[in-house]
Amino acid sequence: QVQLVESGGGLVQPGGSLRLSCAASGNIFRIDTMGWYRQAPGNERELAASITREGMTNYADSVKGRFTVSRDNAKNTVYLQMNSLKPEDTAVYYCYANFYGFGVRWGQGTQVTVSS
């Protein structure tokens, strides 16, 4: 089996920064795309950012220029650096990874709250 464990959420003021981490563990052969979705209260889950194993990235229009997704393949970890945070970024953030042989798995979610 494989699993994902997230860390780094919390409360931050508008304009502030947070860095989320998500580490994969278990019987890992290879991880293809990794990334982050988010879900605000009353909204559907939406893709925030993703990154392929080769480093190609994709961002939602709402986070472009403010968020940066990266990964460390040796550590099986994906990161989300979030700068210039806005109240509308408040959501539960879920990491995901596409594991060879297991398919897509999700992290448990971490709360990000942007408020003064």
C-alpha atoms as an extended CHARMM CRD file, in Angstrom:
* protein
*
       116  EXT
         1         1  GLN       CA              0.0000000000        0.0000000000        0.0000000000  PROA      1               0.0000000000
         2         2  VAL       CA              0.9010000000        3.6720000000       -0.3510000000  PROA      2               0.0000000000
         3         3  GLN       CA             -0.1060000000        6.7700000000        1.5310000000  PROA      3               0.0000000000
         4         4  LEU       CA              0.2880000000       10.5370000000        1.5180000000  PROA      4               0.0000000000
         5         5  VAL       CA              0.8120000000       12.7020000000        4.5870000000  PROA      5               0.0000000000
         6         6  GLU       CA              0.3770000000       16.4530000000        4.3940000000  PROA      6               0.0000000000
         7         7  SER       CA              1.7220000000       19.2170000000        6.5980000000  PROA      7               0.0000000000
         8         8  GLY       CA              2.0300000000       22.9840000000        6.6730000000  PROA      8               0.0000000000
         9         9  GLY       CA             -1.4890000000       24.3670000000        6.7830000000  PROA      9               0.0000000000
        10        10  GLY       CA             -2.6710000000       27.0010000000        9.2320000000  PROA      10              0.0000000000
        11        11  LEU       CA             -3.9130000000       30.5430000000        9.7300000000  PROA      11              0.0000000000
        12        12  VAL       CA             -2.2360000000       33.4140000000        7.9040000000  PROA      12              0.0000000000
        13        13  GLN       CA             -3.0570000000       37.0530000000        7.3020000000  PROA      13              0.0000000000
        14        14  PRO       CA             -3.8820000000       38.3480000000        3.8270000000  PROA      14              0.0000000000
        15        15  GLY       CA             -0.6880000000       38.9240000000        1.8890000000  PROA      15              0.0000000000
        16        16  GLY       CA              1.1580000000       36.2840000000        3.8620000000  PROA      16              0.0000000000
        17        17  SER       CA              2.7560000000       33.0200000000        2.8000000000  PROA      17              0.0000000000
        18        18  LEU       CA              2.4880000000       29.3420000000        3.6310000000  PROA      18              0.0000000000
        19        19  ARG       CA              4.2830000000       26.2550000000        2.3840000000  PROA      19              0.0000000000
        20        20  LEU       CA              2.4930000000       22.9260000000        2.1960000000  PROA      20              0.0000000000
        21        21  SER       CA              4.3120000000       19.6070000000        2.0260000000  PROA      21              0.0000000000
        22        22  CYS       CA              3.0500000000       16.1610000000        1.1140000000  PROA      22              0.0000000000
        23        23  ALA       CA              5.2150000000       13.0860000000        1.5630000000  PROA      23              0.0000000000
        24        24  ALA       CA              4.4310000000        9.7260000000       -0.0080000000  PROA      24              0.0000000000
        25        25  SER       CA              5.3970000000        6.4630000000        1.6370000000  PROA      25              0.0000000000
        26        26  GLY       CA              4.8520000000        2.7610000000        1.2030000000  PROA      26              0.0000000000
        27        27  ASN       CA              5.5490000000        0.3160000000       -1.5940000000  PROA      27              0.0000000000
        28        28  ILE       CA              6.4410000000        2.9660000000       -4.1910000000  PROA      28              0.0000000000
        29        29  PHE       CA              7.7830000000        2.0000000000       -7.5840000000  PROA      29              0.0000000000
        30        30  ARG       CA              7.1880000000        5.2770000000       -9.3580000000  PROA      30              0.0000000000
        31        31  ILE       CA              5.0240000000        8.3710000000       -8.9280000000  PROA      31              0.0000000000
        32        32  ASP       CA              3.8080000000       10.1650000000      -12.0220000000  PROA      32              0.0000000000
        33        33  THR       CA              1.8190000000       13.3930000000      -11.6370000000  PROA      33              0.0000000000
        34        34  MET       CA              1.5120000000       14.9380000000       -8.1730000000  PROA      34              0.0000000000
        35        35  GLY       CA             -0.3500000000       18.0250000000       -7.1350000000  PROA      35              0.0000000000
        36        36  TRP       CA             -2.8350000000       19.8790000000       -5.0150000000  PROA      36              0.0000000000
        37        37  TYR       CA             -6.5880000000       20.3210000000       -5.1040000000  PROA      37              0.0000000000
        38        38  ARG       CA             -8.5310000000       22.5890000000       -2.8020000000  PROA      38              0.0000000000
        39        39  GLN       CA            -12.1040000000       22.7430000000       -1.5840000000  PROA      39              0.0000000000
        40        40  ALA       CA            -13.7170000000       25.7860000000       -0.0100000000  PROA      40              0.0000000000
        41        41  PRO       CA            -16.9720000000       25.4840000000        1.9680000000  PROA      41              0.0000000000
        42        42  GLY       CA            -19.9180000000       25.0820000000       -0.3760000000  PROA      42              0.0000000000
        43        43  ASN       CA            -17.6730000000       24.6840000000       -3.4130000000  PROA      43              0.0000000000
        44        44  GLU       CA            -16.5230000000       21.7490000000       -5.4700000000  PROA      44              0.0000000000
        45        45  ARG       CA            -12.9740000000       20.4910000000       -5.2000000000  PROA      45              0.0000000000
        46        46  GLU       CA            -10.7970000000       22.2530000000       -7.7720000000  PROA      46              0.0000000000
        47        47  LEU       CA             -7.2850000000       21.7740000000       -9.0490000000  PROA      47              0.0000000000
        48        48  ALA       CA             -4.8520000000       24.3490000000       -7.6980000000  PROA      48              0.0000000000
        49        49  ALA       CA             -1.5820000000       23.0780000000       -9.1780000000  PROA      49              0.0000000000
        50        50  SER       CA              0.0340000000       19.9440000000      -10.5360000000  PROA      50              0.0000000000
        51        51  ILE       CA              3.4850000000       18.8040000000      -11.5790000000  PROA      51              0.0000000000
        52        52  THR       CA              4.6310000000       15.8790000000      -13.6740000000  PROA      52              0.0000000000
        53        53  ARG       CA              7.5690000000       13.6810000000      -12.7900000000  PROA      53              0.0000000000
        54        54  GLU       CA              9.6030000000       15.5950000000      -15.3810000000  PROA      54              0.0000000000
        55        55  GLY       CA              8.6870000000       18.9290000000      -13.7850000000  PROA      55              0.0000000000
        56        56  MET       CA              6.0030000000       20.2780000000      -16.0860000000  PROA      56              0.0000000000
        57        57  THR       CA              3.5640000000       22.3780000000      -14.0900000000  PROA      57              0.0000000000
        58        58  ASN       CA             -0.0450000000       23.4280000000      -14.4370000000  PROA      58              0.0000000000
        59        59  TYR       CA             -1.8700000000       26.0580000000      -12.3810000000  PROA      59              0.0000000000
        60        60  ALA       CA             -5.4040000000       27.2850000000      -11.9200000000  PROA      60              0.0000000000
        61        61  ASP       CA             -5.7790000000       30.8070000000      -13.2710000000  PROA      61              0.0000000000
        62        62  SER       CA             -6.6850000000       32.0480000000       -9.7960000000  PROA      62              0.0000000000
        63        63  VAL       CA             -3.2810000000       31.0770000000       -8.3440000000  PROA      63              0.0000000000
        64        64  LYS       CA             -0.9280000000       31.7830000000      -11.2460000000  PROA      64              0.0000000000
        65        65  GLY       CA              1.9160000000       34.0740000000      -10.2440000000  PROA      65              0.0000000000
        66        66  ARG       CA              1.2820000000       33.4950000000       -6.5400000000  PROA      66              0.0000000000
        67        67  PHE       CA              1.6160000000       29.7330000000       -6.0020000000  PROA      67              0.0000000000
        68        68  THR       CA              4.5350000000       27.5200000000       -6.9690000000  PROA      68              0.0000000000
        69        69  VAL       CA              4.3570000000       23.7340000000       -7.0580000000  PROA      69              0.0000000000
        70        70  SER       CA              7.5520000000       21.6910000000       -6.8600000000  PROA      70              0.0000000000
        71        71  ARG       CA              8.6310000000       18.1610000000       -6.0350000000  PROA      71              0.0000000000
        72        72  ASP       CA             11.5840000000       16.1530000000       -4.8540000000  PROA      72              0.0000000000
        73        73  ASN       CA             11.4830000000       12.7820000000       -6.5850000000  PROA      73              0.0000000000
        74        74  ALA       CA             14.1750000000       11.3400000000       -4.3220000000  PROA      74              0.0000000000
        75        75  LYS       CA             12.0110000000       12.1170000000       -1.2910000000  PROA      75              0.0000000000
        76        76  ASN       CA              8.6690000000       11.3260000000       -2.9780000000  PROA      76              0.0000000000
        77        77  THR       CA              7.4390000000       14.7100000000       -1.7880000000  PROA      77              0.0000000000
        78        78  VAL       CA              5.4610000000       17.4990000000       -3.3980000000  PROA      78              0.0000000000
        79        79  TYR       CA              5.3510000000       21.0870000000       -2.1480000000  PROA      79              0.0000000000
        80        80  LEU       CA              3.0850000000       24.0760000000       -2.6350000000  PROA      80              0.0000000000
        81        81  GLN       CA              4.5530000000       27.4890000000       -1.9020000000  PROA      81              0.0000000000
        82        82  MET       CA              1.7120000000       29.9610000000       -1.5190000000  PROA      82              0.0000000000
        83        83  ASN       CA              2.5050000000       33.6780000000       -1.5500000000  PROA      83              0.0000000000
        84        84  SER       CA              0.3370000000       36.8000000000       -1.5390000000  PROA      84              0.0000000000
        85        85  LEU       CA             -2.4830000000       34.8050000000        0.0050000000  PROA      85              0.0000000000
        86        86  LYS       CA             -6.0170000000       36.1170000000       -0.2500000000  PROA      86              0.0000000000
        87        87  PRO       CA             -9.1290000000       35.3420000000        1.8290000000  PROA      87              0.0000000000
        88        88  GLU       CA            -10.5450000000       33.4820000000       -1.1800000000  PROA      88              0.0000000000
        89        89  ASP       CA             -7.6480000000       31.0140000000       -0.9250000000  PROA      89              0.0000000000
        90        90  THR       CA             -9.2020000000       29.7240000000        2.2960000000  PROA      90              0.0000000000
        91        91  ALA       CA             -9.9360000000       26.0400000000        1.7750000000  PROA      91              0.0000000000
        92        92  VAL       CA             -8.9550000000       22.5210000000        2.6810000000  PROA      92              0.0000000000
        93        93  TYR       CA             -5.9850000000       21.5880000000        0.5070000000  PROA      93              0.0000000000
        94        94  TYR       CA             -5.5940000000       17.9770000000       -0.5990000000  PROA      94              0.0000000000
        95        95  CYS       CA             -2.4800000000       16.5880000000       -2.1920000000  PROA      95              0.0000000000
        96        96  TYR       CA             -2.7010000000       13.7430000000       -4.6450000000  PROA      96              0.0000000000
        97        97  ALA       CA             -0.2960000000       11.4540000000       -6.4280000000  PROA      97              0.0000000000
        98        98  ASN       CA             -0.6560000000        9.0300000000       -9.2980000000  PROA      98              0.0000000000
        99        99  PHE       CA              1.2240000000        5.9180000000       -8.1880000000  PROA      99              0.0000000000
       100       100  TYR       CA              2.3270000000        3.3730000000      -10.7340000000  PROA      100             0.0000000000
       101       101  GLY       CA              0.4420000000        0.1830000000       -9.9270000000  PROA      101             0.0000000000
       102       102  PHE       CA             -1.9230000000        1.8040000000       -7.4080000000  PROA      102             0.0000000000
       103       103  GLY       CA             -3.5320000000        4.6920000000       -9.2400000000  PROA      103             0.0000000000
       104       104  VAL       CA             -4.4280000000        8.0230000000       -7.6760000000  PROA      104             0.0000000000
       105       105  ARG       CA             -4.2670000000        8.3980000000       -3.9190000000  PROA      105             0.0000000000
       106       106  TRP       CA             -5.1770000000       11.4040000000       -1.7600000000  PROA      106             0.0000000000
       107       107  GLY       CA             -3.8090000000       12.9920000000        1.3560000000  PROA      107             0.0000000000
       108       108  GLN       CA             -6.0050000000       13.6160000000        4.3880000000  PROA      108             0.0000000000
       109       109  GLY       CA             -6.3380000000       17.3460000000        3.7070000000  PROA      109             0.0000000000
       110       110  THR       CA             -4.9300000000       20.3570000000        5.5130000000  PROA      110             0.0000000000
       111       111  GLN       CA             -6.8250000000       23.5400000000        6.3800000000  PROA      111             0.0000000000
       112       112  VAL       CA             -5.5510000000       26.8650000000        5.0820000000  PROA      112             0.0000000000
       113       113  THR       CA             -7.3060000000       29.9410000000        6.4670000000  PROA      113             0.0000000000
       114       114  VAL       CA             -6.4810000000       33.4330000000        5.2370000000  PROA      114             0.0000000000
       115       115  SER       CA             -7.9540000000       36.0290000000        7.5570000000  PROA      115             0.0000000000
       116       116  SER       CA             -7.0320000000       39.1560000000        9.4590000000  PROA      116             0.0000000000
